[in-house]
Amino acid sequence: MEIIKTVREMRERLVPQKRQGRTVGFVPTLGYLHEGHLTLLRRARVECDVVVASIYVNPIQFLAGEDFDAYPRDLERDGRLVATVPADYIFAPPDYEMYPRPQETFVDVPSLTGLLEGGVRPGHFRAIATVVAKLFCIVQPDRAYFGEKDYQQLLMVKRMVADLDMPIAVVGVPTVREADGVACSSRNVFLSPAERRAAVRLNQALLEARRLVAAGERDAAALREKLRAFITAEPLATPEVVAVCCADDLRDVAGPLPPRFVVLLFVCFGATQLLDHCVIELPHGPGRG
């Protein structure tokens, strides 16, 4: 495994691989890797000839007052984890390599970037779409792997790739959870012991959503309110987004639940923002409100 720091070197390593017809799998990350990232890399290892992970804490996707400076960084640790897969390359550029001049060109998917988490963090998803597009241009992968935990991000990347005719298969991989059901996230390290115990409320809320639907709940507004009340019953949880949306395009559901929908949660535990989701398909047969 090799750690690459520059765009030129990354391209130089991959050109001969592509000339030989070898497929490239790519996993973009912010680093401080966990089991969720390793699951993506293992999937890429099975499906592709060459595997590249990027480790880059993208400054433009962090808003003022967010945790950019505090975001955990440990390239040596991450390198040891990536080597266990094993991947072939880590692309870990410095800021001046990714943004050698002030960025004037941005990629946006307005129907998906300005709502839900994007409404709470304006500009966040535009910055992610931009850096992912840059990374795609650098690595030029055949397949790119993203966790379904970041559901809104996954839909946005898929739409960007389709709209811009990028020859890349975007692969969503199911959320990886810790033993107590909390979704694996680099931000979990920011939680105090009490907040970490409280964080199980997210997955419990998703289980509650499934229970309510199985019991016959069919009204989106009622489901949202019941879930918000369920989350706020945990004193350390502050829900910022409790959404019920169409699973394919995140259109808000205002009335009866559609046959397939997604519950999206964006919840703060202290200063730490965590997200989770589940896709639910209605069972056959009549329900009740």
Residue pairs with C-beta under 8 A, 6 or more apart in sequence:
1 79
1 82
1 83
1 86
1 87
1 88
1 89
1 90
2 13
2 88
2 89
2 90
3 75
3 79
3 89
3 90
3 92
4 10
4 13
4 89
4 90
4 91
4 92
5 92
5 93
5 94
5 97
6 93
6 97
7 93
7 97
7 138
10 52
10 89
10 91
10 138
10 139
11 138
11 140
13 89
14 24
14 50
14 52
14 89
14 139
14 140
17 24
17 49
17 50
18 24
18 140
22 49
22 50
23 47
23 48
23 49
23 50
23 142
23 143
24 48
24 49
24 50
24 51
24 52
24 139
24 140
24 141
24 142
24 143
25 43
25 44
25 45
25 47
25 48
25 50
25 51
25 52
25 141
25 142
25 143
25 144
25 145
26 44
26 51
26 52
26 53
26 54
26 135
26 136
26 139
26 141
26 143
26 144
26 145
27 37
27 40
27 41
27 44
27 51
27 52
27 53
27 54
27 87
27 144
27 145
28 53
28 54
28 56
28 131
28 132
28 135
28 144
28 146
29 37
29 53
29 54
29 55
29 56
30 55
30 56
30 57
30 58
30 71
30 186
31 55
31 56
31 57
31 72
31 73
31 74
31 75
31 78
31 92
31 186
32 71
32 72
32 73
32 74
32 77
32 78
32 186
32 189
33 55
33 77
33 78
33 81
33 82
33 186
34 176
34 184
34 185
34 186
34 188
35 176
35 178
35 184
36 147
36 149
36 175
36 176
36 183
36 184
36 185
37 53
37 81
37 147
38 81
38 84
38 85
39 147
39 173
39 176
40 145
40 146
40 147
40 173
41 51
41 53
41 82
41 85
41 87
41 145
42 85
43 145
43 171
43 173
44 51
44 87
44 143
44 145
45 51
45 85
45 86
45 87
47 143
47 171
48 142
48 143
50 88
50 89
51 85
51 86
51 87
51 88
51 89
52 87
52 88
52 89
52 90
52 91
52 139
52 141
53 82
53 87
53 89
53 90
53 91
54 90
54 91
54 92
54 93
54 135
54 139
55 75
55 78
55 90
55 91
55 92
56 91
56 92
56 93
56 98
56 131
56 135
57 68
57 71
57 73
58 98
58 127
58 128
58 131
59 68
59 95
59 99
60 99
60 103
60 127
60 130
60 131
61 124
61 127
61 128
61 131
62 68
62 71
63 121
63 122
63 123
63 124
66 121
67 187
67 190
67 271
70 190
71 186
72 186
72 189
75 90
75 92
78 90
79 90
82 90
91 135
91 138
91 139
98 131
98 134
103 130
105 130
106 126
106 127
106 129
106 130
107 126
107 129
107 130
107 132
107 133
107 160
107 164
108 125
108 126
108 129
109 125
109 129
109 156
109 159
109 160
109 163
111 159
111 249
111 250
112 118
112 125
112 152
112 155
112 156
112 159
112 249
112 250
113 124
113 125
113 126
113 129
113 156
114 122
114 125
115 250
115 252
116 152
116 241
116 243
116 245
116 250
116 264
116 266
117 124
117 125
117 152
117 241
117 264
117 266
117 275
118 124
118 125
118 152
119 241
120 240
120 241
120 266
125 152
125 153
125 156
128 153
128 156
129 156
129 157
129 160
132 157
132 160
133 160
133 164
136 144
136 161
136 166
136 168
141 168
142 167
142 168
142 169
143 168
143 169
143 170
143 171
144 157
144 168
144 169
144 170
144 171
145 171
145 173
146 153
146 154
146 157
146 170
146 171
146 172
146 173
147 154
147 172
147 173
147 174
147 175
147 176
148 154
148 172
148 173
148 174
148 175
148 277
149 175
149 176
149 183
149 184
149 185
149 275
149 276
149 277
150 275
151 262
151 264
151 277
152 250
152 264
154 170
154 172
155 248
155 249
155 250
157 170
158 170
158 172
160 166
161 168
161 170
175 183
175 184
175 276
175 277
176 183
176 184
177 183
177 184
177 203
178 184
178 188
180 200
180 203
181 200
181 203
181 204
182 188
182 196
182 199
182 200
182 202
182 203
183 202
183 203
183 274
183 275
183 276
185 274
187 272
187 273
187 274
188 196
188 199
188 272
188 274
190 270
190 271
190 272
191 199
191 269
191 270
191 272
192 270
194 236
195 236
195 269
195 270
195 272
198 234
198 235
198 236
198 237
198 269
199 269
199 274
201 230
201 231
201 234
201 237
201 267
202 231
202 237
202 265
202 267
202 274
202 275
202 276
203 276
204 230
205 227
205 230
205 231
205 263
205 265
205 276
206 263
206 265
206 276
206 277
206 278
208 226
208 227
208 230
209 223
209 227
209 263
209 278
209 280
210 278
210 280
212 223
212 226
212 227
213 223
213 257
213 280
213 282
213 283
213 287
214 283
216 287
216 288
216 289
217 223
217 226
217 257
217 287
217 288
217 289
218 256
218 257
218 282
218 287
218 288
218 289
219 255
219 256
219 257
219 289
220 244
220 253
220 254
220 255
220 256
220 257
220 261
221 254
221 255
222 289
223 244
223 257
223 263
224 242
224 243
224 244
227 242
227 263
227 265
228 239
228 242
231 237
231 239
231 242
231 265
231 267
232 238
232 239
236 269
236 270
237 267
237 268
237 269
238 267
238 268
238 269
239 265
239 266
239 267
239 268
240 266
240 267
240 268
240 273
241 264
241 265
241 266
241 267
241 275
242 263
242 264
242 265
243 250
243 252
243 262
243 263
243 264
243 265
244 252
244 253
244 257
244 261
244 262
244 263
244 264
245 251
245 252
245 253
245 261
245 262
245 264
246 253
246 258
246 260
246 261
246 262
247 260
247 261
247 262
247 279
248 260
250 262
250 264
253 261
257 282
258 282
259 281
259 282
260 279
260 280
260 281
260 282
261 279
261 280
262 277
262 278
262 279
262 280
263 277
263 278
263 280
264 275
264 277
265 275
265 276
265 277
266 273
266 274
266 275
267 273
267 274
267 275
267 276
268 274
